[in-house]
Amino acid sequence: MINIKYRGDVKYDLLMSPLFLLGLILLLANDFYLKQQFHNYTTGKLSDFAGLFIFPFFISIFIDKPKTVYFSTALLFIFWKIEVSQPFIDFLSMATNCNVYRTIDITDLLAISILPFSYSYYLKKNKEISSNNNLLHLLIGGISIFAFCATTVPPPREVMLDIEMNKTYSLSITKDSLLKCMQRIGDPRTPNSPIDSLYYLHFYISKYDARIMAEANIKNTEKNYCIIKLKRIINAELSYKEKGEQDATQVEKMTSSDFDYYFKNCFINGIHESEGYLSEYWIRYEPIR
């Protein structure tokens, strides 16, 4: 039986350790910004590495059994990332009335390799720091707990659509001006072609809290205007919320005429009404190789 010994002289100053704070900032930035902006292999792994670096470090501040804490963290992470944990996760979701989420990906277990570095860093800082306590430590502790919980929040729900559009829209600006009106996302190494080229266009339908991804050609005309040929609607991402299921059902029922209406109102109007990136329209583009 493991005898858990809670510290009588909690070293709250450990919460101010530079690498712990860096890991906490990376975890929050990745879960609340980077994943939404880039959503790639790196962002998928960053939360695992950052979380595994700071979680056992945080727990060891309060439980004076660092070896046990780090070993238990490794076992818990393995259990969390394999399919046999699904009944437990389902129970946890029902018991807390929250959507507890995790991705099953065996390559995520590579993040366990960060634990020895975290353990070594904890031992080093534990010898250097004396016991102390103030309001800043309480704030950082609260933010840490929030970050650990937030990383289990479900990502946006993806609805696959693949709706043929074949609609053409003319704009009284050049292609370069059009692209400057939008925020670029995706691989920065993919060049913008000066001729007819293929893009992913992203726009937001506030009624359903849905982010739409479309495929389109953009080219300049002889009069130095540009034409957008909307080829197809690829998918929609909807936030998990109380009406999420109803919104997803409504988006799935939408026709090409519906998307034509929303593209004009949520994308084209956003271009006409802005000289630069207009955040409330959430207009973005991504070049396709």
Secondary structure, 3 states (H helix, E strand, C coil): CCCCCECCCCEHHHHHCHHHHHHHHHHHHHHHHHHHHCCCHHHHHHHHHHHHHHHHHHHHHHECCHHHHHHHHHHHHHHHCCHHHHHHHHHHHHHHCCCCCCCCCHHHHHHHHHHHHHHHHHHHHHHHCCCECCHHHHHHHHHHHHHHHHCCCCCCEEEEEEEEEEEEEEECCCHHHHHHCCEECCCCCCCCCCCCEEEEEEEEEHHHCEEEEEEEEEEECCCCCEEEEEEEEEEEEECCCCCHHHHHHHHHCCCHHHHHHHHHHHHHHHHHCCCCCCHHHCCEEEECC
